[in-house]
Amino acid sequence: MHHQRWAPEHQPPAAGTLSPPPPPLVITPVIACDPNTDMPTLWLIAREYPHLRKWLIANPKADAALLEYVSQAGGPGVREAFDILFGQPRDDRA
């Protein structure tokens, strides 16, 4: 069976009409603390990336509900990040 290659009969669409989808979002500490990151992404980080929760605390866009969730869920460095946010001195002797 012979396969024929398809070729358009008309001109291709004007430049800019079609574009590839954006690349998948790579979740990093920069995304977690960027105030331009949307709230659904911040909540995704809070739920799915415990090692990045401490960076959410540094995000000025993080609201009380998100910070409460992070506080309750915990994760590496979360307690220390809250101590820094609230200006509480750390006692490393304990």
C-alpha positions as CSV (number, residue, x, y, z in Angstrom):
1,M,0.0,0.0,0.0
2,H,1.4,3.4,-1.0
3,H,1.0,6.2,1.6
4,Q,0.7,9.7,0.2
5,R,2.0,12.6,2.3
6,W,-0.5,15.3,3.0
7,A,0.3,18.7,1.8
8,P,-1.9,21.8,2.3
9,E,-3.5,23.3,-0.8
10,H,-3.5,26.8,0.6
11,Q,-1.0,29.0,2.3
12,P,-0.1,28.1,5.9
13,P,-1.8,30.2,8.6
14,A,-0.4,33.6,9.3
15,A,2.5,33.6,11.8
16,G,1.3,33.7,15.4
17,T,-2.0,32.0,14.7
18,L,-0.7,28.7,16.0
19,S,1.7,28.3,18.8
20,P,2.9,25.4,20.9
21,P,1.5,24.9,24.4
22,P,3.6,26.3,27.2
23,P,6.1,24.0,28.8
24,P,5.1,22.2,32.0
25,L,5.6,24.3,35.0
26,V,8.7,23.4,37.0
27,I,8.0,24.0,40.7
28,T,10.9,25.6,42.3
29,P,11.5,27.8,45.4
30,V,11.4,30.9,43.1
31,I,7.9,30.0,42.0
32,A,6.9,29.4,45.6
33,C,7.9,32.8,46.8
34,D,7.1,34.8,43.7
35,P,4.2,37.2,44.3
36,N,3.2,36.8,40.7
37,T,2.5,33.1,41.2
38,D,-1.3,32.5,41.1
39,M,-3.1,31.2,44.2
40,P,-4.0,27.8,42.7
41,T,-0.3,27.2,42.1
42,L,0.6,28.3,45.6
43,W,-2.0,25.8,47.0
44,L,-0.7,23.1,44.7
45,I,2.8,23.7,46.2
46,A,1.4,23.7,49.8
47,R,-0.4,20.3,49.2
48,E,2.0,18.5,47.0
49,Y,5.5,19.8,47.7
50,P,6.3,19.7,51.4
51,H,9.9,20.6,50.9
52,L,8.9,23.9,49.3
53,R,6.3,25.0,52.0
54,K,8.9,27.1,53.8
55,W,9.2,29.2,50.7
56,L,5.5,29.9,50.6
57,I,5.9,31.7,53.9
58,A,8.2,34.3,52.2
59,N,5.5,35.0,49.5
60,P,3.7,38.3,50.2
61,K,0.7,36.9,48.3
62,A,0.2,34.0,50.8
63,D,-3.0,34.7,52.6
64,A,-3.9,33.6,56.1
65,A,-5.6,30.4,55.0
66,L,-2.6,29.3,53.0
67,L,-0.2,30.1,55.9
68,E,-2.5,28.3,58.4
69,Y,-2.4,25.2,56.1
70,V,1.4,25.4,55.9
71,S,1.6,25.8,59.6
72,Q,-0.6,22.8,60.3
73,A,1.0,20.6,57.5
74,G,4.5,21.4,58.5
75,G,7.5,20.3,56.5
76,P,11.3,20.8,56.4
77,G,12.2,24.3,57.6
78,V,8.6,25.5,58.1
79,R,8.9,26.2,61.8
80,E,12.2,28.1,61.2
81,A,10.6,30.1,58.4
82,F,7.7,31.2,60.6
83,D,10.2,32.1,63.4
84,I,11.9,34.4,60.9
85,L,8.6,35.8,59.6
86,F,7.5,36.7,63.1
87,G,10.9,37.8,64.4
88,Q,11.2,35.2,67.1
89,P,14.7,34.4,68.2
90,R,15.8,30.9,67.8
91,D,17.4,28.9,70.6
92,D,19.6,26.3,69.0
93,R,20.7,24.9,72.3
94,A,17.4,23.0,72.8
